[in-house]
Amino acid sequence: MKIMIVTDAWEPQVNGVVRTLKNTRRELEALGHQVEFLTPLTFRTLPCPTYPDIRLSLLPGTTVRRRIRAFAPDALHIATEGPLGMAARACALRDGLPFTTAYHTRFPEYVKARFAIPLSWTYAFLRWFHGPSRAVMAPTPVVVRDLESYGFRNVVLWSRGVDLDIFRLQDVNKLNTKPPIFLYVGRVAVEKNVDAFVNLDLPGSKWVAGDGPALARIKQAHPDVNYLGVLNQTQLAEVYASADVFVFPSKTDTFGLVLLEAMACGCPVAAYPVTGPLDVIGSSGAGVMHEDLREACLQALAIPREVARAHAEKFSWRAATQQFLGHLRPMPERAGVAALQGESV
Protein backbone atom coordinates (compact mmCIF):
# COMPACT_ATOMS: atom_id res chain seq x y z
CA MET A 1 0.00 0.00 0.00
CA LYS A 2 1.17 3.56 -0.75
CA ILE A 3 0.63 5.66 2.37
CA MET A 4 1.08 9.43 2.59
CA ILE A 5 1.45 10.97 6.06
CA VAL A 6 1.17 14.74 6.41
CA THR A 7 2.70 16.27 9.54
CA ASP A 8 3.57 19.74 10.80
CA ALA A 9 5.67 18.12 13.56
CA TRP A 10 9.06 17.03 12.24
CA GLU A 11 12.79 17.47 12.59
CA PRO A 12 14.54 19.28 14.16
CA GLN A 13 11.79 18.91 16.77
CA VAL A 14 12.44 16.17 19.32
CA ASN A 15 9.13 15.05 20.79
CA GLY A 16 6.71 12.17 21.07
CA VAL A 17 4.85 12.99 17.86
CA VAL A 18 8.01 12.91 15.76
CA ARG A 19 9.24 9.70 17.41
CA THR A 20 5.84 8.07 16.92
CA LEU A 21 5.75 8.91 13.22
CA LYS A 22 9.34 7.78 12.61
CA ASN A 23 8.80 4.45 14.34
CA THR A 24 5.51 3.96 12.52
CA ARG A 25 7.22 4.56 9.18
CA ARG A 26 9.95 2.05 10.06
CA GLU A 27 7.38 -0.62 10.91
CA LEU A 28 5.21 0.15 7.86
CA GLU A 29 8.19 -0.21 5.55
CA ALA A 30 9.23 -3.43 7.28
CA LEU A 31 5.74 -4.72 6.49
CA GLY A 32 6.24 -3.91 2.81
CA HIS A 33 4.35 -0.63 2.53
CA GLN A 34 5.59 2.47 0.69
CA VAL A 35 5.47 5.58 2.90
CA GLU A 36 5.77 9.21 1.80
CA PHE A 37 6.01 12.03 4.35
CA LEU A 38 4.96 15.60 3.73
CA THR A 39 6.73 17.77 6.34
CA PRO A 40 7.79 21.40 6.89
CA LEU A 41 11.25 20.57 5.51
CA THR A 42 9.78 21.03 2.01
CA PHE A 43 8.48 24.56 2.65
CA ARG A 44 9.46 28.05 3.68
CA THR A 45 8.61 28.36 7.34
CA LEU A 46 8.39 30.82 10.19
CA PRO A 47 8.80 30.12 13.92
CA CYS A 48 5.72 29.44 15.99
CA PRO A 49 4.99 32.30 18.44
CA THR A 50 6.36 31.48 21.94
CA TYR A 51 7.84 28.22 20.58
CA PRO A 52 10.46 28.96 17.88
CA ASP A 53 11.56 25.30 17.57
CA ILE A 54 8.22 24.59 15.90
CA ARG A 55 8.24 25.77 12.28
CA LEU A 56 4.99 26.76 10.55
CA SER A 57 4.83 26.25 6.79
CA LEU A 58 3.96 29.32 4.72
CA LEU A 59 1.20 29.09 2.09
CA PRO A 60 1.60 25.34 1.50
CA GLY A 61 -1.72 24.70 -0.26
CA THR A 62 -0.62 24.43 -3.90
CA THR A 63 2.47 22.34 -3.14
CA VAL A 64 0.55 20.03 -0.81
CA ARG A 65 -2.06 19.32 -3.46
CA ARG A 66 0.60 18.76 -6.13
CA ARG A 67 2.52 16.35 -3.87
CA ILE A 68 -0.60 14.37 -2.97
CA ARG A 69 -1.58 14.06 -6.63
CA ALA A 70 1.95 13.11 -7.72
CA PHE A 71 2.27 10.37 -5.11
CA ALA A 72 -1.31 9.14 -5.63
CA PRO A 73 -1.52 7.41 -2.25
CA ASP A 74 -3.74 4.46 -1.48
CA ALA A 75 -4.33 6.00 1.95
CA LEU A 76 -3.91 9.54 3.30
CA HIS A 77 -3.23 10.25 6.97
CA ILE A 78 -3.13 13.79 8.40
CA ALA A 79 -1.16 13.69 11.64
CA THR A 80 -1.42 17.30 12.84
CA GLU A 81 -3.74 20.28 12.77
CA GLY A 82 -1.19 22.89 11.61
CA PRO A 83 -0.76 24.61 8.22
CA LEU A 84 0.19 21.40 6.39
CA GLY A 85 -2.64 19.48 7.99
CA MET A 86 -5.09 22.23 7.05
CA ALA A 87 -3.84 22.25 3.45
CA ALA A 88 -4.06 18.45 3.14
CA ARG A 89 -7.54 18.47 4.63
CA ALA A 90 -8.69 21.11 2.12
CA CYS A 91 -7.17 19.16 -0.77
CA ALA A 92 -8.80 15.90 0.32
CA LEU A 93 -12.23 17.50 0.68
CA ARG A 94 -11.91 19.29 -2.66
CA ASP A 95 -10.87 16.11 -4.50
CA GLY A 96 -13.20 13.76 -2.62
CA LEU A 97 -10.38 11.74 -1.03
CA PRO A 98 -11.00 9.83 2.22
CA PHE A 99 -8.48 10.51 4.96
CA THR A 100 -7.75 9.74 8.60
CA THR A 101 -6.41 12.06 11.29
CA ALA A 102 -4.69 11.76 14.67
CA TYR A 103 -5.00 13.54 18.00
CA HIS A 104 -1.49 13.41 19.46
CA THR A 105 -1.46 16.32 21.87
CA ARG A 106 -3.84 18.06 24.26
CA PHE A 107 -3.68 21.13 22.07
CA PRO A 108 -6.57 23.00 23.76
CA GLU A 109 -4.94 22.69 27.17
CA TYR A 110 -1.58 23.87 25.77
CA VAL A 111 -3.19 26.88 24.08
CA LYS A 112 -5.00 27.78 27.29
CA ALA A 113 -1.76 27.53 29.29
CA ARG A 114 0.12 29.79 26.82
CA PHE A 115 -2.52 32.26 25.64
CA ALA A 116 -5.48 31.90 28.08
CA ILE A 117 -7.81 30.95 25.19
CA PRO A 118 -10.88 29.09 26.52
CA LEU A 119 -10.89 25.32 26.01
CA SER A 120 -14.32 25.48 24.35
CA TRP A 121 -12.97 27.64 21.51
CA THR A 122 -10.08 25.35 20.67
CA TYR A 123 -12.14 22.17 20.96
CA ALA A 124 -14.68 23.73 18.57
CA PHE A 125 -11.87 24.26 16.04
CA LEU A 126 -10.67 20.66 16.52
CA ARG A 127 -14.18 19.25 16.05
CA TRP A 128 -14.34 21.17 12.77
CA PHE A 129 -10.89 19.98 11.68
CA HIS A 130 -11.42 16.30 12.51
CA GLY A 131 -15.10 16.20 11.56
CA PRO A 132 -14.62 14.85 7.99
CA SER A 133 -11.99 12.31 9.10
CA ARG A 134 -12.95 8.68 8.55
CA ALA A 135 -11.12 7.76 11.79
CA VAL A 136 -9.65 10.05 14.46
CA MET A 137 -6.78 8.10 16.04
CA ALA A 138 -6.19 8.76 19.76
CA PRO A 139 -3.41 7.19 21.86
CA THR A 140 -5.27 5.90 24.93
CA PRO A 141 -8.78 4.78 25.94
CA VAL A 142 -9.06 7.78 28.29
CA VAL A 143 -8.33 10.21 25.44
CA VAL A 144 -10.82 8.38 23.21
CA ARG A 145 -13.53 8.87 25.86
CA ASP A 146 -12.51 12.50 26.46
CA LEU A 147 -12.79 13.35 22.76
CA GLU A 148 -16.15 11.63 22.52
CA SER A 149 -17.36 13.67 25.50
CA TYR A 150 -16.39 16.83 23.55
CA GLY A 151 -18.52 15.73 20.60
CA PHE A 152 -15.92 14.03 18.39
CA ARG A 153 -17.08 11.17 16.16
CA ASN A 154 -15.24 8.16 14.71
CA VAL A 155 -12.59 8.15 17.45
CA VAL A 156 -10.45 5.00 17.51
CA LEU A 157 -7.50 3.76 19.54
CA TRP A 158 -3.94 3.96 18.16
CA SER A 159 -1.54 3.01 20.93
CA ARG A 160 2.23 3.55 21.14
CA GLY A 161 5.32 1.40 21.52
CA VAL A 162 8.95 1.46 22.62
CA ASP A 163 12.17 0.21 21.02
CA LEU A 164 13.16 -2.49 23.51
CA ASP A 165 16.57 -2.96 21.92
CA ILE A 166 17.66 0.64 22.47
CA PHE A 167 15.83 1.21 25.73
CA ARG A 168 16.99 -1.65 27.91
CA LEU A 169 18.41 -2.65 31.27
CA GLN A 170 22.11 -1.79 31.44
CA ASP A 171 24.71 -1.15 34.12
CA VAL A 172 25.85 2.43 33.49
CA ASN A 173 26.42 5.56 35.55
CA LYS A 174 26.01 8.63 33.35
CA LEU A 175 24.54 10.78 36.13
CA ASN A 176 27.32 10.83 38.68
CA THR A 177 25.61 12.86 41.40
CA LYS A 178 24.32 12.21 44.90
CA PRO A 179 21.74 9.39 45.00
CA PRO A 180 18.88 8.88 44.78
CA ILE A 181 18.71 10.42 41.30
CA PHE A 182 15.39 11.82 40.06
CA LEU A 183 15.09 12.51 36.33
CA TYR A 184 12.81 14.49 34.01
CA VAL A 185 13.06 14.08 30.22
CA GLY A 186 11.08 16.10 27.72
CA ARG A 187 10.25 19.57 26.50
CA VAL A 188 10.93 22.25 29.07
CA ALA A 189 7.76 24.23 28.55
CA VAL A 190 4.93 25.58 30.67
CA GLU A 191 2.48 22.89 29.58
CA LYS A 192 4.84 20.15 30.79
CA ASN A 193 4.63 21.45 34.38
CA VAL A 194 8.39 21.04 34.90
CA ASP A 195 8.27 23.55 37.76
CA ALA A 196 6.34 20.99 39.81
CA PHE A 197 9.38 18.70 39.58
CA VAL A 198 12.23 21.17 40.14
CA ASN A 199 10.38 22.71 43.12
CA LEU A 200 10.12 19.37 44.95
CA ASP A 201 12.01 18.90 48.20
CA LEU A 202 13.68 15.57 47.48
CA PRO A 203 16.75 13.75 48.79
CA GLY A 204 19.68 13.14 46.45
CA SER A 205 19.80 15.04 43.15
CA LYS A 206 17.58 16.13 40.28
CA TRP A 207 18.27 16.12 36.53
CA VAL A 208 16.42 17.71 33.61
CA ALA A 209 17.12 16.47 30.07
CA GLY A 210 15.70 18.40 27.15
CA ASP A 211 15.21 21.88 25.79
CA GLY A 212 12.37 24.34 25.44
CA PRO A 213 11.16 27.90 25.94
CA ALA A 214 11.10 27.66 29.75
CA LEU A 215 14.61 26.24 30.15
CA ALA A 216 16.50 29.51 30.66
CA ARG A 217 14.08 30.66 33.35
CA ILE A 218 14.17 27.33 35.18
CA LYS A 219 17.96 27.15 35.03
CA GLN A 220 18.24 30.60 36.56
CA ALA A 221 15.73 29.82 39.30
CA HIS A 222 17.13 26.36 40.11
CA PRO A 223 20.93 26.26 39.85
CA ASP A 224 20.90 23.25 42.19
CA VAL A 225 19.31 21.10 39.45
CA ASN A 226 21.53 19.34 36.87
CA TYR A 227 20.77 19.95 33.20
CA LEU A 228 21.36 18.01 29.99
CA GLY A 229 20.50 19.16 26.49
CA VAL A 230 18.73 17.21 23.78
CA LEU A 231 20.05 13.64 23.60
CA ASN A 232 19.94 10.96 20.94
CA GLN A 233 18.18 7.71 21.79
CA THR A 234 21.33 5.80 22.78
CA GLN A 235 22.42 8.59 25.12
CA LEU A 236 18.92 8.91 26.48
CA ALA A 237 18.73 5.18 27.26
CA GLU A 238 21.95 5.47 29.29
CA VAL A 239 20.52 8.43 31.21
CA TYR A 240 17.30 6.55 32.03
CA ALA A 241 19.35 3.55 33.15
CA SER A 242 21.41 5.79 35.45
CA ALA A 243 18.41 7.32 37.26
CA ASP A 244 16.53 5.88 40.22
CA VAL A 245 13.11 7.43 39.45
CA PHE A 246 11.68 9.02 36.32
CA VAL A 247 9.44 11.95 37.28
CA PHE A 248 6.60 12.83 34.93
CA PRO A 249 4.98 16.07 36.17
CA SER A 250 2.80 16.76 33.12
CA LYS A 251 -0.96 16.88 33.56
CA THR A 252 -1.76 17.43 29.87
CA ASP A 253 0.00 14.67 27.89
CA THR A 254 -2.15 12.22 25.97
CA PHE A 255 0.30 9.35 26.31
CA GLY A 256 3.90 10.13 27.22
CA LEU A 257 6.34 7.99 25.23
CA VAL A 258 9.04 8.87 27.75
CA LEU A 259 7.14 6.79 30.31
CA LEU A 260 7.67 3.67 28.22
CA GLU A 261 11.28 4.55 27.48
CA ALA A 262 12.11 5.03 31.15
CA MET A 263 10.41 1.80 32.23
CA ALA A 264 12.10 -0.15 29.43
CA CYS A 265 15.41 0.94 30.97
CA GLY A 266 14.23 -0.26 34.37
CA CYS A 267 13.51 3.22 35.74
CA PRO A 268 10.23 3.31 37.72
CA VAL A 269 7.92 6.29 37.26
CA ALA A 270 6.48 8.91 39.60
CA ALA A 271 3.52 10.84 38.19
CA TYR A 272 0.19 12.45 38.89
CA PRO A 273 -2.89 10.20 38.43
CA VAL A 274 -3.91 11.78 35.12
CA THR A 275 -4.35 10.81 31.48
CA GLY A 276 -1.14 9.32 30.16
CA PRO A 277 0.20 7.75 33.35
CA LEU A 278 -3.19 6.21 34.16
CA ASP A 279 -3.27 4.44 30.80
CA VAL A 280 0.43 3.61 30.45
CA ILE A 281 1.20 2.55 34.03
CA GLY A 282 -2.25 1.45 35.19
CA SER A 283 -2.09 -1.13 37.99
CA SER A 284 1.22 -2.61 36.76
CA GLY A 285 3.25 -1.62 39.81
CA ALA A 286 5.88 -0.11 37.48
CA GLY A 287 5.28 3.35 38.87
CA VAL A 288 3.49 5.35 41.53
CA MET A 289 0.74 7.86 40.77
CA HIS A 290 -0.18 10.26 43.56
CA GLU A 291 -1.65 13.77 43.85
CA ASP A 292 1.39 14.52 46.00
CA LEU A 293 4.22 14.23 43.45
CA ARG A 294 6.88 14.17 46.17
CA GLU A 295 5.19 11.18 47.79
CA ALA A 296 5.04 9.43 44.42
CA CYS A 297 8.78 10.01 43.96
CA LEU A 298 9.67 8.58 47.35
CA GLN A 299 7.42 5.54 46.99
CA ALA A 300 8.75 4.80 43.49
CA LEU A 301 12.24 4.30 44.94
CA ALA A 302 11.09 0.92 46.27
CA ILE A 303 10.05 -0.47 42.86
CA PRO A 304 12.46 -3.11 41.44
CA ARG A 305 13.89 -2.21 38.04
CA GLU A 306 12.83 -5.60 36.67
CA VAL A 307 9.17 -4.76 37.37
CA ALA A 308 9.40 -1.56 35.32
CA ARG A 309 11.10 -3.38 32.44
CA ALA A 310 8.58 -6.21 32.40
CA HIS A 311 5.70 -3.77 32.01
CA ALA A 312 7.39 -1.90 29.15
CA GLU A 313 7.83 -5.17 27.29
CA LYS A 314 4.05 -5.29 26.77
CA PHE A 315 4.26 -2.38 24.33
CA SER A 316 5.65 -2.82 20.83
CA TRP A 317 5.77 -0.57 17.76
CA ARG A 318 4.75 -3.49 15.55
CA ALA A 319 1.46 -3.91 17.43
CA ALA A 320 0.83 -0.16 17.41
CA THR A 321 1.50 0.01 13.67
CA GLN A 322 -0.90 -2.85 12.99
CA GLN A 323 -3.54 -0.76 14.79
CA PHE A 324 -2.66 2.24 12.62
CA LEU A 325 -2.96 0.16 9.44
CA GLY A 326 -6.31 -1.19 10.49
CA HIS A 327 -7.71 2.32 10.83
CA LEU A 328 -6.57 3.64 7.43
CA ARG A 329 -9.25 4.21 4.82
CA PRO A 330 -8.05 3.22 1.31
CA MET A 331 -8.88 5.45 -1.63
CA PRO A 332 -11.64 4.41 -4.00
CA GLU A 333 -10.04 3.19 -7.22
CA ARG A 334 -11.49 6.04 -9.21
CA ALA A 335 -10.03 8.60 -6.81
CA GLY A 336 -6.57 7.11 -7.17
CA VAL A 337 -6.79 7.12 -10.97
CA ALA A 338 -8.04 10.72 -10.99
CA ALA A 339 -5.20 11.85 -8.74
CA LEU A 340 -2.67 10.25 -11.05
CA GLN A 341 -4.22 12.04 -14.02
CA GLY A 342 -4.39 15.35 -12.18
CA GLU A 343 -8.19 15.52 -12.36
CA SER A 344 -10.67 16.42 -9.63
CA VAL A 345 -13.01 13.70 -8.52
C-alpha positions in Angstrom: 0.0 0.0 0.0 1.2 3.6 -0.8 0.6 5.7 2.4 1.1 9.4 2.6 1.4 11.0 6.1 1.2 14.7 6.4 2.7 16.3 9.5 3.6 19.7 10.8 5.7 18.1 13.6 9.1 17.0 12.2 12.8 17.5 12.6 14.5 19.3 14.2 11.8 18.9 16.8 12.4 16.2 19.3 9.1 15.1 20.8 6.7 12.2 21.1 4.8 13.0 17.9 8.0 12.9 15.8 9.2 9.7 17.4 5.8 8.1 16.9 5.7 8.9 13.2 9.3 7.8 12.6 8.8 4.5 14.3 5.5 4.0 12.5 7.2 4.6 9.2 9.9 2.1 10.1 7.4 -0.6 10.9 5.2 0.1 7.9 8.2 -0.2 5.5 9.2 -3.4 7.3 5.7 -4.7 6.5 6.2 -3.9 2.8 4.3 -0.6 2.5 5.6 2.5 0.7 5.5 5.6 2.9 5.8 9.2 1.8 6.0 12.0 4.3 5.0 15.6 3.7 6.7 17.8 6.3 7.8 21.4 6.9 11.2 20.6 5.5 9.8 21.0 2.0 8.5 24.6 2.7 9.5 28.1 3.7 8.6 28.4 7.3 8.4 30.8 10.2 8.8 30.1 13.9 5.7 29.4 16.0 5.0 32.3 18.4 6.4 31.5 21.9 7.8 28.2 20.6 10.5 29.0 17.9 11.6 25.3 17.6 8.2 24.6 15.9 8.2 25.8 12.3 5.0 26.8 10.6 4.8 26.3 6.8 4.0 29.3 4.7 1.2 29.1 2.1 1.6 25.3 1.5 -1.7 24.7 -0.3 -0.6 24.4 -3.9 2.5 22.3 -3.1 0.6 20.0 -0.8 -2.1 19.3 -3.5 0.6 18.8 -6.1 2.5 16.4 -3.9 -0.6 14.4 -3.0 -1.6 14.1 -6.6 2.0 13.1 -7.7 2.3 10.4 -5.1 -1.3 9.1 -5.6 -1.5 7.4 -2.2 -3.7 4.5 -1.5 -4.3 6.0 1.9 -3.9 9.5 3.3 -3.2 10.2 7.0 -3.1 13.8 8.4 -1.2 13.7 11.6 -1.4 17.3 12.8 -3.7 20.3 12.8 -1.2 22.9 11.6 -0.8 24.6 8.2 0.2 21.4 6.4 -2.6 19.5 8.0 -5.1 22.2 7.0 -3.8 22.2 3.4 -4.1 18.5 3.1 -7.5 18.5 4.6 -8.7 21.1 2.1 -7.2 19.2 -0.8 -8.8 15.9 0.3 -12.2 17.5 0.7 -11.9 19.3 -2.7 -10.9 16.1 -4.5 -13.2 13.8 -2.6 -10.4 11.7 -1.0 -11.0 9.8 2.2 -8.5 10.5 5.0 -7.7 9.7 8.6 -6.4 12.1 11.3 -4.7 11.8 14.7 -5.0 13.5 18.0 -1.5 13.4 19.5 -1.5 16.3 21.9 -3.8 18.1 24.3 -3.7 21.1 22.1 -6.6 23.0 23.8 -4.9 22.7 27.2 -1.6 23.9 25.8 -3.2 26.9 24.1 -5.0 27.8 27.3 -1.8 27.5 29.3 0.1 29.8 26.8 -2.5 32.3 25.6 -5.5 31.9 28.1 -7.8 31.0 25.2 -10.9 29.1 26.5 -10.9 25.3 26.0 -14.3 25.5 24.4 -13.0 27.6 21.5 -10.1 25.4 20.7 -12.1 22.2 21.0 -14.7 23.7 18.6 -11.9 24.3 16.0 -10.7 20.7 16.5 -14.2 19.3 16.0 -14.3 21.2 12.8 -10.9 20.0 11.7 -11.4 16.3 12.5 -15.1 16.2 11.6 -14.6 14.9 8.0 -12.0 12.3 9.1 -13.0 8.7 8.6 -11.1 7.8 11.8 -9.7 10.0 14.5 -6.8 8.1 16.0 -6.2 8.8 19.8 -3.4 7.2 21.9 -5.3 5.9 24.9 -8.8 4.8 25.9 -9.1 7.8 28.3 -8.3 10.2 25.4 -10.8 8.4 23.2 -13.5 8.9 25.9 -12.5 12.5 26.5 -12.8 13.3 22.8 -16.1 11.6 22.5 -17.4 13.7 25.5 -16.4 16.8 23.5 -18.5 15.7 20.6 -15.9 14.0 18.4 -17.1 11.2 16.2 -15.2 8.2 14.7 -12.6 8.2 17.5 -10.5 5.0 17.5 -7.5 3.8 19.5 -3.9 4.0 18.2 -1.5 3.0 20.9 2.2 3.6 21.1 5.3 1.4 21.5 8.9 1.5 22.6 12.2 0.2 21.0 13.2 -2.5 23.5 16.6 -3.0 21.9 17.7 0.6 22.5 15.8 1.2 25.7 17.0 -1.7 27.9 18.4 -2.6 31.3 22.1 -1.8 31.4 24.7 -1.1 34.1 25.8 2.4 33.5 26.4 5.6 35.5 26.0 8.6 33.3 24.5 10.8 36.1 27.3 10.8 38.7 25.6 12.9 41.4 24.3 12.2 44.9 21.7 9.4 45.0 18.9 8.9 44.8 18.7 10.4 41.3 15.4 11.8 40.1 15.1 12.5 36.3 12.8 14.5 34.0 13.1 14.1 30.2 11.1 16.1 27.7 10.2 19.6 26.5 10.9 22.2 29.1 7.8 24.2 28.6 4.9 25.6 30.7 2.5 22.9 29.6 4.8 20.2 30.8 4.6 21.5 34.4 8.4 21.0 34.9 8.3 23.6 37.8 6.3 21.0 39.8 9.4 18.7 39.6 12.2 21.2 40.1 10.4 22.7 43.1 10.1 19.4 45.0 12.0 18.9 48.2 13.7 15.6 47.5 16.7 13.8 48.8 19.7 13.1 46.5 19.8 15.0 43.2 17.6 16.1 40.3 18.3 16.1 36.5 16.4 17.7 33.6 17.1 16.5 30.1 15.7 18.4 27.2 15.2 21.9 25.8 12.4 24.3 25.4 11.2 27.9 25.9 11.1 27.7 29.8 14.6 26.2 30.1 16.5 29.5 30.7 14.1 30.7 33.3 14.2 27.3 35.2 18.0 27.2 35.0 18.2 30.6 36.6 15.7 29.8 39.3 17.1 26.4 40.1 20.9 26.3 39.8 20.9 23.2 42.2 19.3 21.1 39.4 21.5 19.3 36.9 20.8 19.9 33.2 21.4 18.0 30.0 20.5 19.2 26.5 18.7 17.2 23.8 20.1 13.6 23.6 19.9 11.0 20.9 18.2 7.7 21.8 21.3 5.8 22.8 22.4 8.6 25.1 18.9 8.9 26.5 18.7 5.2 27.3 21.9 5.5 29.3 20.5 8.4 31.2 17.3 6.6 32.0 19.3 3.6 33.2 21.4 5.8 35.5 18.4 7.3 37.3 16.5 5.9 40.2 13.1 7.4 39.4 11.7 9.0 36.3 9.4 11.9 37.3 6.6 12.8 34.9 5.0 16.1 36.2 2.8 16.8 33.1 -1.0 16.9 33.6 -1.8 17.4 29.9 0.0 14.7 27.9 -2.2 12.2 26.0 0.3 9.3 26.3 3.9 10.1 27.2 6.3 8.0 25.2 9.0 8.9 27.8 7.1 6.8 30.3 7.7 3.7 28.2 11.3 4.6 27.5 12.1 5.0 31.1 10.4 1.8 32.2 12.1 -0.1 29.4 15.4 0.9 31.0 14.2 -0.3 34.4 13.5 3.2 35.7 10.2 3.3 37.7 7.9 6.3 37.3 6.5 8.9 39.6 3.5 10.8 38.2 0.2 12.4 38.9 -2.9 10.2 38.4 -3.9 11.8 35.1 -4.4 10.8 31.5 -1.1 9.3 30.2 0.2 7.8 33.4 -3.2 6.2 34.2 -3.3 4.4 30.8 0.4 3.6 30.5 1.2 2.6 34.0 -2.2 1.5 35.2 -2.1 -1.1 38.0 1.2 -2.6 36.8 3.3 -1.6 39.8 5.9 -0.1 37.5 5.3 3.4 38.9 3.5 5.4 41.5 0.7 7.9 40.8 -0.2 10.3 43.6 -1.6 13.8 43.8 1.4 14.5 46.0 4.2 14.2 43.4 6.9 14.2 46.2 5.2 11.2 47.8 5.0 9.4 44.4 8.8 10.0 44.0 9.7 8.6 47.3 7.4 5.5 47.0 8.8 4.8 43.5 12.2 4.3 44.9 11.1 0.9 46.3 10.0 -0.5 42.9 12.5 -3.1 41.4 13.9 -2.2 38.0 12.8 -5.6 36.7 9.2 -4.8 37.4 9.4 -1.6 35.3 11.1 -3.4 32.4 8.6 -6.2 32.4 5.7 -3.8 32.0 7.4 -1.9 29.2 7.8 -5.2 27.3 4.0 -5.3 26.8 4.3 -2.4 24.3 5.7 -2.8 20.8 5.8 -0.6 17.8 4.8 -3.5 15.5 1.5 -3.9 17.4 0.8 -0.2 17.4 1.5 0.0 13.7 -0.9 -2.8 13.0 -3.5 -0.8 14.8 -2.7 2.2 12.6 -3.0 0.2 9.4 -6.3 -1.2 10.5 -7.7 2.3 10.8 -6.6 3.6 7.4 -9.3 4.2 4.8 -8.0 3.2 1.3 -8.9 5.4 -1.6 -11.6 4.4 -4.0 -10.0 3.2 -7.2 -11.5 6.0 -9.2 -10.0 8.6 -6.8 -6.6 7.1 -7.2 -6.8 7.1 -11.0 -8.0 10.7 -11.0 -5.2 11.9 -8.7 -2.7 10.3 -11.0 -4.2 12.0 -14.0 -4.4 15.4 -12.2 -8.2 15.5 -12.4 -10.7 16.4 -9.6 -13.0 13.7 -8.5 
